[in-house]
Amino acid sequence: MSNTESNITSQPDNSEKTPFMKTNMPLAVGAAILALSSGLLGYSIGHRQGLTVVGYDADAEQLVDVVQKQKTELATLNKNLNAAIQERDVAVSNSNDLYLAVNKARDEQEHSGNLGILYREVLRQRGGMPLAVQHLAIKPLPENAFEYQLDLVQVSPSKSSVSGSVEIRLIKGTEALAVPLEDKNFNFSESERLTGRWTMPKGFSPDFIEVRLSGSKPVIRRFSWSKGQPVENQSAFLSEIPQTEASVN
């Protein structure tokens, strides 16, 4: 009887343990899945956060480089702007000075022109002034070339024009060379300027230069020859400058 009771007593203990495990198995599996999911989620968030921090550092460094580059370019632009402003101020100042100088020269030219008109009128009233050589200038150039500038003037009481021709001679002792003139004819009422160039023969050094004007009344003027410093920059080809020729008279 006692053995039977012990067997009967032990059977209820096994029947109670088996349903408990079966009943709580889904809960245990869910807890395990939840723990695994939490671990994966934490790793994913941490990994993304790490990538975000690394990307932010790279973007920040690139932004710093861009800002520094822009600062350098801005400093260069400011420097160029200041230089341009200074150049503009200098140009404006020079322009103003040039404007004043031009106006002053124009006023002086107008004043001289008015005085010239007045003097010519006085000369006309006093009988006028015959054809004359007002000025002769000789400019030495490189390679034994020379440039002449001849100013002629006359004042006619009747305000008529005068015409004729010009001859320029280089004289050394009894030898005379004719200077080739680009335009030897003249025709003017008050004044005229004749210019040209020629090449002096090698070894020839004149003592005098003579100007002869042919017209209603011949005019001859002789000037002492003097040589100045040659001009370094000439505005014509020296090979095209005509040579002097011996004068027949």
KEKE-3310 file (N, C-alpha, C; in steps of 0.2 Angstrom, whole numbers, plus 5000, padded with zeros to 4 digits):
npx = (5004:5010:5019:5012:5005:5016:5020:5009:5009:5021:5018:5009:5019:5027:5018:5015:5027:5030:5020:5023:5035:5032:5022:5029:5038:5037:5037:5051:5057:5053:5059:5072:5073:5070:5080:5091:5087:5087:5101:5106:5100:5106:5119:5118:5113:5124:5134:5130:5129:5143:5148:5141:5148:5161:5159:5154:5166:5174:5167:5167:5181:5183:5175:5182:5193:5188:5183:5194:5201:5192:5194:5207:5206:5198:5206:5215:5208:5203:5216:5219:5209:5211:5223:5219:5210:5219:5227:5217:5214:5226:5226:5215:5219:5230:5224:5216:5226:5232:5221:5219:5232:5230:5220:5226:5236:5229:5222:5234:5238:5228:5228:5241:5238:5229:5237:5246:5237:5234:5247:5250:5240:5244:5256:5252:5245:5256:5262:5266:5275:5288:5292:5300:5313:5308:5312:5325:5328:5339:5340:5351:5352:5354:5367:5372:5362:5350:5338:5327:5319:5309:5303:5293:5287:5276:5268:5256:5250:5238:5233:5236:5242:5258:5269:5281:5297:5309:5326:5339:5356:5371:5386:5404:5418:5422:5414:5397:5383:5367:5353:5341:5324:5308:5297:5298:5291:5281:5266:5257:5248:5251:5260:5271:5276:5290:5296:5308:5320:5338:5353:5369:5384:5398:5411:5410:5408:5399:5402:5392:5374:5363:5348:5338:5325:5314:5304:5292:5302:5318:5325:5339:5347:5359:5366:5376:5384:5381:5383:5372:5368:5365:5348:5341:5330:5322:5309:5308:5314:5331:5337:5329:5330:5334:5350:5362:5365:5377:5378:5375:5376)
npy = (4994:5006:5008:5010:5021:5030:5030:5035:5048:5054:5055:5067:5077:5077:5079:5092:5100:5098:5105:5118:5122:5120:5129:5142:5142:5150:5163:5163:5161:5173:5183:5180:5183:5197:5202:5199:5207:5220:5221:5220:5232:5242:5241:5244:5258:5263:5261:5269:5281:5283:5284:5295:5305:5304:5308:5321:5327:5326:5335:5347:5350:5351:5362:5372:5373:5378:5391:5397:5398:5407:5418:5421:5424:5435:5444:5446:5452:5463:5470:5472:5480:5491:5495:5498:5509:5518:5520:5525:5537:5544:5544:5552:5564:5567:5569:5580:5589:5589:5593:5606:5611:5610:5619:5631:5632:5633:5645:5654:5652:5657:5670:5674:5672:5682:5694:5692:5695:5708:5714:5711:5719:5732:5732:5731:5743:5751:5749:5736:5720:5713:5698:5686:5676:5669:5660:5647:5631:5617:5600:5588:5571:5553:5543:5553:5561:5575:5586:5599:5614:5627:5643:5654:5671:5685:5701:5708:5724:5724:5712:5701:5686:5678:5670:5657:5650:5639:5638:5629:5630:5622:5628:5628:5635:5638:5629:5623:5614:5608:5607:5594:5597:5592:5599:5613:5624:5638:5646:5657:5668:5674:5666:5652:5635:5625:5609:5595:5582:5577:5569:5571:5572:5561:5566:5580:5596:5609:5627:5637:5639:5642:5651:5654:5663:5664:5675:5689:5698:5693:5684:5682:5673:5670:5658:5654:5639:5627:5612:5602:5590:5574:5567:5553:5545:5543:5547:5542:5532:5531:5527:5531:5545:5559:5562:5576:5587:5594:5611:5621:5634)
npz = (5000:5004:4994:4983:4985:4985:4972:4966:4972:4966:4953:4950:4952:4940:4930:4933:4930:4916:4908:4912:4905:4892:4891:4893:4884:4871:4876:4881:4869:4862:4870:4868:4855:4855:4862:4854:4843:4848:4851:4837:4832:4840:4836:4823:4823:4830:4821:4810:4816:4818:4805:4801:4809:4805:4791:4793:4799:4788:4779:4786:4786:4772:4770:4778:4770:4758:4763:4767:4755:4748:4756:4754:4740:4741:4748:4738:4728:4734:4736:4722:4719:4727:4721:4708:4711:4716:4704:4696:4703:4701:4687:4685:4691:4683:4671:4674:4676:4663:4656:4661:4657:4643:4641:4645:4636:4624:4627:4627:4614:4607:4611:4606:4593:4591:4594:4583:4572:4575:4574:4561:4555:4558:4552:4538:4537:4538:4526:4524:4524:4515:4506:4516:4524:4538:4548:4550:4553:4556:4559:4565:4560:4563:4554:4545:4540:4538:4543:4538:4542:4536:4537:4530:4527:4524:4522:4515:4509:4502:4505:4497:4489:4489:4478:4472:4471:4481:4485:4492:4498:4501:4506:4504:4505:4488:4483:4481:4486:4481:4491:4490:4489:4495:4492:4483:4479:4484:4490:4497:4508:4521:4529:4528:4530:4526:4525:4525:4521:4519:4514:4519:4509:4512:4521:4518:4525:4527:4527:4527:4525:4513:4508:4495:4488:4475:4466:4465:4469:4471:4485:4496:4508:4520:4531:4545:4547:4559:4569:4578:4592:4586:4582:4590:4588:4573:4561:4548:4535:4533:4521:4511:4510:4500:4491:4492:4478:4467:4464:4449:4448)
capx = (5000:5014:5023:5007:5004:5022:5020:5003:5011:5026:5015:5007:5025:5030:5013:5015:5033:5030:5016:5026:5040:5028:5018:5033:5043:5036:5040:5058:5060:5052:5064:5079:5073:5070:5087:5095:5085:5090:5108:5107:5098:5111:5125:5116:5113:5131:5138:5127:5132:5150:5148:5139:5153:5167:5157:5154:5173:5177:5164:5170:5188:5183:5172:5187:5198:5184:5182:5201:5202:5188:5197:5213:5204:5195:5211:5218:5203:5204:5222:5219:5204:5215:5228:5215:5208:5225:5228:5211:5215:5232:5224:5210:5223:5234:5219:5214:5232:5232:5215:5221:5237:5228:5216:5231:5240:5224:5222:5240:5238:5223:5231:5246:5235:5226:5242:5248:5233:5235:5253:5249:5236:5248:5261:5248:5244:5263:5265:5267:5282:5290:5293:5306:5314:5307:5316:5327:5331:5342:5341:5355:5349:5359:5369:5374:5356:5348:5331:5326:5312:5310:5297:5292:5282:5275:5262:5254:5244:5231:5231:5237:5246:5264:5271:5288:5301:5314:5332:5344:5362:5377:5392:5410:5423:5419:5410:5391:5379:5360:5349:5335:5318:5302:5292:5301:5286:5277:5260:5253:5246:5254:5265:5271:5282:5292:5300:5311:5326:5343:5359:5375:5389:5403:5417:5408:5406:5398:5403:5386:5368:5360:5341:5336:5318:5312:5297:5292:5308:5322:5327:5344:5349:5365:5366:5382:5382:5383:5380:5371:5368:5360:5342:5342:5324:5320:5302:5308:5319:5336:5339:5324:5331:5338:5356:5363:5369:5381:5374:5378:5378)
capy = (5000:5012:5009:5012:5028:5034:5031:5040:5054:5056:5057:5074:5082:5077:5082:5100:5103:5098:5110:5125:5123:5121:5136:5148:5142:5156:5169:5163:5163:5180:5187:5180:5187:5204:5204:5199:5213:5226:5221:5222:5239:5246:5241:5248:5265:5266:5261:5275:5287:5284:5286:5302:5309:5304:5312:5328:5329:5328:5340:5352:5351:5354:5369:5376:5374:5383:5397:5400:5400:5413:5423:5423:5427:5441:5448:5448:5456:5470:5473:5474:5485:5497:5497:5501:5515:5523:5522:5529:5544:5547:5546:5558:5570:5569:5571:5586:5593:5590:5598:5613:5613:5611:5625:5636:5632:5636:5652:5657:5652:5662:5677:5675:5673:5689:5698:5692:5698:5715:5716:5711:5725:5738:5732:5733:5751:5755:5747:5729:5717:5709:5691:5685:5670:5671:5655:5641:5626:5611:5595:5582:5564:5548:5541:5559:5564:5581:5588:5606:5617:5633:5647:5660:5676:5691:5704:5712:5729:5722:5705:5697:5680:5678:5663:5657:5643:5640:5634:5629:5627:5621:5631:5627:5639:5639:5623:5623:5608:5610:5602:5592:5599:5589:5604:5619:5629:5641:5650:5659:5675:5677:5662:5645:5631:5620:5604:5590:5579:5575:5565:5575:5568:5559:5571:5587:5600:5616:5633:5641:5636:5648:5651:5658:5663:5667:5678:5696:5701:5688:5685:5678:5674:5665:5657:5650:5632:5624:5606:5600:5583:5570:5564:5545:5541:5547:5545:5540:5527:5535:5525:5535:5552:5560:5565:5583:5588:5600:5617:5623:5641)
capz = (5000:5004:4988:4978:4987:4983:4965:4965:4974:4962:4946:4949:4951:4933:4926:4934:4927:4909:4905:4913:4900:4886:4891:4893:4878:4866:4879:4881:4862:4861:4874:4865:4848:4857:4864:4848:4839:4852:4849:4830:4831:4843:4832:4817:4825:4832:4815:4806:4819:4817:4798:4801:4812:4800:4786:4796:4800:4781:4776:4789:4784:4766:4771:4780:4765:4754:4766:4767:4748:4747:4760:4750:4734:4743:4749:4731:4724:4738:4734:4715:4719:4729:4716:4703:4713:4716:4697:4693:4705:4697:4680:4685:4693:4677:4666:4676:4675:4656:4654:4663:4653:4636:4640:4645:4629:4619:4628:4625:4607:4604:4613:4602:4586:4591:4593:4577:4568:4577:4571:4553:4553:4559:4546:4532:4537:4537:4520:4524:4524:4509:4507:4520:4528:4546:4552:4547:4558:4553:4564:4562:4561:4562:4547:4541:4538:4541:4542:4538:4543:4533:4538:4526:4529:4521:4524:4509:4511:4499:4507:4491:4490:4486:4476:4470:4473:4486:4484:4498:4496:4506:4503:4507:4500:4481:4482:4483:4485:4482:4495:4487:4492:4494:4489:4483:4478:4489:4488:4503:4509:4527:4531:4526:4533:4521:4528:4521:4524:4514:4516:4517:4507:4517:4521:4517:4530:4525:4531:4527:4522:4509:4506:4489:4486:4469:4466:4462:4471:4474:4492:4497:4515:4521:4538:4547:4548:4565:4570:4585:4593:4582:4585:4590:4585:4567:4559:4541:4533:4530:4514:4506:4510:4494:4492:4489:4472:4466:4461:4443:4449)
cpx = (5004:5017:5018:5006:5010:5022:5014:5005:5016:5023:5013:5013:5027:5024:5013:5021:5033:5025:5019:5031:5037:5025:5023:5039:5042:5039:5047:5061:5059:5057:5071:5079:5073:5077:5092:5094:5088:5098:5110:5105:5103:5117:5124:5116:5120:5135:5136:5130:5139:5151:5147:5145:5159:5165:5157:5161:5176:5174:5166:5177:5188:5180:5177:5192:5194:5184:5189:5203:5199:5191:5203:5211:5201:5200:5215:5214:5203:5210:5222:5214:5207:5220:5224:5212:5213:5227:5223:5212:5221:5230:5220:5214:5227:5230:5217:5220:5232:5227:5217:5227:5235:5224:5221:5234:5235:5223:5228:5240:5233:5225:5236:5243:5232:5231:5245:5244:5233:5241:5253:5245:5240:5253:5258:5247:5250:5266:5267:5274:5283:5291:5300:5307:5313:5312:5318:5331:5333:5343:5345:5352:5355:5361:5370:5368:5354:5341:5330:5319:5313:5303:5298:5287:5282:5269:5261:5249:5238:5229:5231:5242:5253:5266:5278:5291:5307:5320:5337:5350:5367:5383:5398:5416:5420:5414:5403:5387:5371:5356:5342:5329:5312:5297:5295:5297:5282:5271:5256:5252:5249:5260:5265:5277:5284:5297:5303:5317:5331:5348:5365:5380:5395:5409:5416:5405:5405:5400:5396:5381:5365:5353:5340:5328:5317:5305:5297:5299:5312:5324:5333:5346:5354:5365:5373:5380:5385:5379:5379:5371:5363:5354:5343:5336:5322:5313:5302:5314:5325:5338:5335:5326:5336:5345:5357:5366:5372:5377:5378:5380:5381)
cpy = (5006:5013:5012:5019:5033:5035:5036:5047:5057:5058:5064:5079:5082:5080:5090:5103:5103:5104:5117:5126:5124:5127:5142:5148:5148:5162:5169:5164:5170:5185:5186:5184:5195:5206:5204:5205:5219:5227:5223:5230:5244:5247:5245:5256:5267:5266:5267:5281:5288:5286:5293:5307:5309:5308:5319:5331:5331:5334:5347:5354:5354:5361:5374:5378:5379:5390:5401:5402:5406:5419:5426:5426:5434:5446:5451:5453:5463:5473:5476:5480:5492:5500:5501:5508:5520:5525:5526:5536:5547:5549:5552:5564:5572:5571:5578:5591:5595:5594:5605:5616:5615:5618:5631:5637:5635:5643:5656:5657:5657:5669:5679:5676:5680:5695:5698:5695:5706:5718:5716:5717:5731:5738:5734:5741:5754:5753:5740:5727:5713:5702:5690:5678:5672:5666:5649:5637:5620:5606:5589:5576:5559:5546:5547:5562:5570:5582:5596:5608:5625:5637:5653:5664:5682:5694:5709:5717:5727:5715:5700:5691:5681:5671:5663:5650:5645:5635:5635:5626:5627:5623:5630:5630:5641:5634:5624:5617:5610:5604:5600:5593:5595:5593:5611:5625:5631:5645:5652:5666:5678:5673:5655:5641:5625:5615:5598:5587:5577:5572:5569:5570:5567:5564:5578:5590:5607:5621:5637:5637:5642:5646:5656:5658:5667:5669:5685:5699:5695:5690:5680:5679:5668:5665:5653:5643:5630:5617:5604:5592:5579:5567:5556:5542:5546:5543:5543:5536:5532:5534:5529:5542:5554:5563:5572:5582:5594:5605:5619:5630:5642)
cpz = (5000:4997:4983:4979:4984:4976:4963:4966:4969:4955:4945:4949:4944:4929:4927:4930:4919:4906:4906:4907:4893:4886:4891:4888:4873:4869:4880:4874:4860:4864:4871:4858:4850:4859:4858:4843:4842:4850:4842:4829:4834:4839:4826:4818:4827:4826:4811:4809:4818:4810:4798:4804:4808:4794:4788:4796:4793:4778:4779:4787:4777:4766:4773:4775:4760:4757:4766:4760:4746:4750:4756:4743:4735:4744:4743:4728:4728:4736:4727:4715:4721:4724:4710:4705:4713:4709:4694:4696:4702:4690:4680:4687:4687:4672:4668:4674:4667:4653:4655:4658:4645:4636:4641:4639:4624:4620:4626:4617:4604:4606:4608:4595:4586:4590:4586:4572:4569:4573:4564:4551:4553:4553:4540:4532:4536:4530:4519:4525:4518:4511:4510:4523:4535:4550:4548:4552:4554:4559:4561:4565:4561:4555:4543:4538:4541:4539:4542:4539:4541:4534:4534:4528:4525:4523:4518:4511:4508:4501:4502:4493:4487:4484:4473:4471:4478:4483:4490:4496:4502:4503:4508:4503:4494:4479:4485:4481:4486:4486:4491:4491:4490:4490:4489:4481:4484:4486:4494:4504:4516:4529:4529:4528:4528:4525:4524:4524:4518:4518:4514:4515:4512:4516:4520:4523:4528:4530:4532:4524:4519:4507:4501:4488:4480:4468:4463:4463:4474:4481:4493:4504:4516:4529:4540:4549:4555:4566:4577:4586:4589:4585:4584:4587:4579:4565:4552:4540:4530:4523:4509:4506:4504:4496:4489:4482:4471:4462:4455:4444:4456)
residu = (MET:SER:ASN:THR:GLU:SER:ASN:ILE:THR:SER:GLN:PRO:ASP:ASN:SER:GLU:LYS:THR:PRO:PHE:MET:LYS:THR:ASN:MET:PRO:LEU:ALA:VAL:GLY:ALA:ALA:ILE:LEU:ALA:LEU:SER:SER:GLY:LEU:LEU:GLY:TYR:SER:ILE:GLY:HIS:ARG:GLN:GLY:LEU:THR:VAL:VAL:GLY:TYR:ASP:ALA:ASP:ALA:GLU:GLN:LEU:VAL:ASP:VAL:VAL:GLN:LYS:GLN:LYS:THR:GLU:LEU:ALA:THR:LEU:ASN:LYS:ASN:LEU:ASN:ALA:ALA:ILE:GLN:GLU:ARG:ASP:VAL:ALA:VAL:SER:ASN:SER:ASN:ASP:LEU:TYR:LEU:ALA:VAL:ASN:LYS:ALA:ARG:ASP:GLU:GLN:GLU:HIS:SER:GLY:ASN:LEU:GLY:ILE:LEU:TYR:ARG:GLU:VAL:LEU:ARG:GLN:ARG:GLY:GLY:MET:PRO:LEU:ALA:VAL:GLN:HIS:LEU:ALA:ILE:LYS:PRO:LEU:PRO:GLU:ASN:ALA:PHE:GLU:TYR:GLN:LEU:ASP:LEU:VAL:GLN:VAL:SER:PRO:SER:LYS:SER:SER:VAL:SER:GLY:SER:VAL:GLU:ILE:ARG:LEU:ILE:LYS:GLY:THR:GLU:ALA:LEU:ALA:VAL:PRO:LEU:GLU:ASP:LYS:ASN:PHE:ASN:PHE:SER:GLU:SER:GLU:ARG:LEU:THR:GLY:ARG:TRP:THR:MET:PRO:LYS:GLY:PHE:SER:PRO:ASP:PHE:ILE:GLU:VAL:ARG:LEU:SER:GLY:SER:LYS:PRO:VAL:ILE:ARG:ARG:PHE:SER:TRP:SER:LYS:GLY:GLN:PRO:VAL:GLU:ASN:GLN:SER:ALA:PHE:LEU:SER:GLU:ILE:PRO:GLN:THR:GLU:ALA:SER:VAL:ASN)
# end
